[in-house]
Amino acid sequence: MAPDKHWMKLVDTDRLSDTYNVGVEQFLDYAFNKTGQRSKIHCPCSKCMNTYSKTREEDCSHLKVHGILKNYTFWYYHGERRGESNFDSEDVDEVEGDDEVHEMLQDLFLVVGENNFAFDLSYPKVHEEEPNDEAKRFYRLLSDSDLPVYPCCKTS
């Protein structure tokens, strides 16, 4: 079971509190334990955004200085699995435009059931056409750039 996540709500108001700092330490214990990593894990701070891997000390520093990502309530990159979260779903603000996102997904995917989607492999339709004269000239120049300047020259 994932540790308590209520410390994450303090990211904007009280990152210097003991509650926030204990939450960071519990998160790091959980993440390193669940992922099985010994040296580095994804850094969930608002600067790194789970893109860069950092050591425990770097992660701790980043989480205290930059704060944890506000919407990172399901710790996917840190070993949490479905059904494990104890973050109150009613505490998370409803995302505005949810219907718009649903409509965009319906445009992108074929609707199979009420809440199930299947990918439409025919979308988008790709129509290959002959390049226009300007494009043909560009492709010819591009291929000519690989040719040597003169015979036996190593520079193209």
N, C-alpha and C positions, 0 to 999 in steps of 0.2 A: 504494500500500500504506500502510495506517495505521501510524503510529509504534508503537514498543514500548509496551505498556500496563502493564508490571509495576510502574511507579511508582505506579499506582493502589492497589496493595496497602498502600502506606505511609500511606494517608490517616488511619488511626487511630493509627499508631505513630510516624511520623517525618516530619511535614509540613515540618519545618525542614531536612531533609537536601537535599544538592545533587541527589541522584537525583530526589527529588520535584519540586524546583523546575525542573530541566531538563525533566522530563516534562511539567510544566505549560506551559512555553514551547514545547515540541515540539507539544503538543496544540493550543495556540493558533495556531501557525504552520499546522498541518494544517487546522484548522477554518476559519480565515479564507481560506486558499488554496482549499480544496475547495468552500466555500459561495459563493465569489465576493463575499462581503460585504466592504466596506471599513471600515465604521464600527462595526457592532454584530452580535453573534451571540447565540444563546440561551446563558444562563449555566447550566452544569451543576453548580453547587455545591449542597450539601445544603440551602441556604436557598432558592435560586431554583428549583431542580428543573426547569430547562429551560423555565420559564414566562415569564421576563422576559429581554429582550434588553439586553445591556450592552456597553460598549466593551471593547477589549482590556485596558486598564488595570484596569477594574472587574472583568472576568472573572478576571484574574490575581490581583487582591487577594482576591476571593471564594474562589477555589480554594485559596489559601494559608491564609486565615483559617477558612473553613467546611469546606473539603475537597470533593472531587468526590463525586458520588453513587456509592455503593458498587456498585450494580447496573447502572451505565451503562457496560457493557463493549462495547456495540455503539453507536457514535457516530452514530446515525441523524440527529439534528438538526444534525450537523456535517459532513455530506457523505460519511460512510462508507456503502458499498454492500455487499451480501451477497458473501461470498467474500473480502473485503478484510481482515477482522480477523485479527490475529495473537495474540490473547489465548488462552491455552491453556484449552480448554473443561474439561479435567479439574481446572484450578486453581479453577474456580468451584464453590462448594458446591452440592450437589443441593438443590433447593427441596423442603422437606417438603410433603406434601399434593398432590403433582403429580397423583396419581390422582384426587383429589377435584376438581381443576380440570378434568381431562379429562372426568369425569362431568358436571360442570356444563355444559361446552361441549356434550356430547352431548344434555343436556336442552334446551339453547337452540337447537341446530342439528340438522338431519337428517344422519345419517351416510350419506355417499355411497360412500366407499371405506374402506379400513382407516385411513388417516391424512388423508383429504380430507373436508372439510365443505362443505355447501351451505346457504345460509340458507333457512329455511322461512318463506316470506312469509305464511303463514296464522297464524304464531305471533307474538304472542299474539292470541287471538281477542277482538275488540272487540264487546261487546254494548251497544248504546245502550239506555237505558231512561229512562222518564219520571222527572224529579226528584221527590222527595217534597215535601210541603207546605212544610216548613221551607226547603228549597232554593229552591222557587219564590218564597217570600217574600224570601229573600236576593237572588235575581236581580232581583226587582222593585225592591227598595231600591237595588240597584246601578245599574239603569237610571234610576231616579228621581234619583239623585245627579248625573246629567248635565243635568238640567232646571234652568232658572233659578229662583231663589227666588221671583220675581214677574215679571210681563211686562216686557220691555225691560231686565231686570237682566242684568249681565254675569257675575255670580257664581252658581255653581251650588251 
